[in-house]
Amino acid sequence: MSGLLTTASVLMCPHGGTVNAVSSNTRVNAAGAPAVRTSDTFLIAGCAFSTPAGPHPCVQVQWVSQDLRSQVMGDFTLSESSVGLCVAADQAPQVTVIISMTQPKVSGQ
């Protein structure tokens, strides 16, 4: 089992952008932050990625794997073992998201 991702978790793109999780989940876990789910929105701000053609920053995270047994409000949760791709505005996949801090008191599978 691995630490559950919540709205208080720290996620980043490898180019220095910060991820902000926007969740419709109103159920708060033991640490006081809602768990995030695959249906939530993950926006990236401050990505400095650039190509020879110009800036091509990461703008959001699309999750390609999630917890298989843990659900909140009928949707699968995310944990530090989940895999998310940072994508640009044109939906081009860039790299995987970096998960720096999770909720250690609650875990998901």
C-alpha positions in Angstrom: 0.0 0.0 0.0 1.2 3.5 -0.7 0.3 7.0 0.6 -3.0 8.4 -0.7 -3.0 11.6 -2.7 -5.1 14.4 -1.3 -5.6 18.1 -2.2 -2.7 18.8 0.2 -0.3 16.5 -1.6 2.7 18.0 -3.4 3.0 17.2 -7.1 5.3 18.8 -9.7 6.2 18.4 -13.3 9.9 17.8 -13.9 10.3 21.3 -15.4 9.5 23.0 -12.1 5.7 23.5 -12.5 3.4 23.0 -9.6 0.3 20.9 -9.7 -3.0 22.1 -8.2 -5.6 19.4 -7.7 -9.2 20.7 -8.1 -11.5 18.1 -6.5 -15.3 17.9 -6.2 -14.8 15.5 -3.3 -16.0 17.0 -0.1 -15.2 14.1 2.2 -12.2 14.9 4.3 -9.8 12.2 5.5 -8.0 11.9 8.8 -5.5 14.5 7.9 -8.1 17.1 7.0 -7.8 17.1 3.2 -10.0 15.4 0.6 -8.7 12.5 -1.3 -8.2 13.1 -5.0 -9.7 10.8 -7.7 -9.1 10.1 -11.3 -12.0 12.3 -12.3 -10.6 15.4 -10.6 -8.7 18.1 -12.5 -5.0 18.5 -12.1 -3.7 21.9 -13.4 0.0 22.7 -13.8 1.3 26.3 -13.4 4.9 27.6 -13.8 6.3 24.9 -16.1 9.4 26.2 -17.9 9.6 23.5 -20.6 10.6 24.9 -24.0 11.4 23.4 -27.4 13.4 25.0 -30.3 10.1 26.1 -31.7 9.2 27.9 -28.5 7.5 27.4 -25.1 5.7 24.1 -24.7 4.8 24.0 -21.0 3.0 21.2 -19.1 -0.6 22.4 -18.3 -2.4 19.4 -16.8 -2.0 15.8 -15.5 -3.7 12.9 -17.1 -3.7 9.7 -15.0 -2.9 6.4 -16.7 -3.0 4.2 -13.6 -4.9 4.6 -10.3 -5.7 2.6 -7.2 -7.6 -0.6 -8.1 -9.4 -1.3 -4.8 -9.8 2.1 -3.2 -12.7 4.4 -4.1 -14.2 7.6 -2.9 -17.7 8.7 -4.0 -17.7 5.9 -6.7 -14.4 6.9 -8.3 -10.9 5.4 -8.0 -8.5 7.2 -5.7 -4.8 8.0 -6.5 -1.7 7.2 -4.5 2.0 7.6 -4.8 2.1 4.4 -6.9 -0.3 5.9 -9.5 1.1 7.1 -12.8 0.2 10.5 -14.3 1.4 12.1 -17.5 2.1 15.8 -17.7 0.6 17.1 -20.9 0.9 20.3 -22.9 -2.0 22.4 -24.1 -2.1 20.5 -27.4 -2.4 17.2 -25.4 1.1 16.1 -26.2 2.4 13.9 -23.4 5.6 15.4 -21.9 6.8 13.4 -18.9 5.4 11.7 -15.7 4.4 13.8 -12.8 6.6 13.8 -9.7 4.8 13.0 -6.4 6.7 14.5 -3.6 4.4 14.3 -0.6 1.3 12.1 0.1 -1.0 11.4 3.0 0.9 8.9 5.2 -1.9 8.1 7.6 -4.3 6.8 4.9 -3.3 4.5 2.1 -4.8 3.1 -1.1 -4.5 0.0 -3.2 
